């Protein structure tokens, strides 16, 4: 696997008064897509905490809006790994409607200990798992 894609329908709750997807909703779509990407690799995100006492936290995020999404549209969020380090990773997430790119989210995630919030290396199993989202070659 080099990417993970998932579809979401746009509902009233996702839109602003003008019927356009509210800007912050893109972060919610990206969060759900990241969670499902990890789950599709065979591991729910909750097991990182349950088994290792570690969690992912968003360290930074950059959003670039290209074209608006509207009520009843289907948005496809495609997630791919662009950088993997000892205790952090960077993901690129494209929000598309058909062939149109509507938004791009680049998010940096850090792996931290639940006990004290300090950075921690990804366990080898999780490094291998995340690596599956990297482009081949």
Secondary structure, 3 states (H helix, E strand, C coil): CCCEEEEEECCHHHECCCCEECCCHHHHHHHHHHHHHHHHCCCCCHHHHHHHCEEEEEEEEEEEECCCCECCCEEEEEEEEEEECCCEEEEEEEEEECCEEEEEEEEEEEEEECCCCCECCCCHHHHHHHHCCECCC
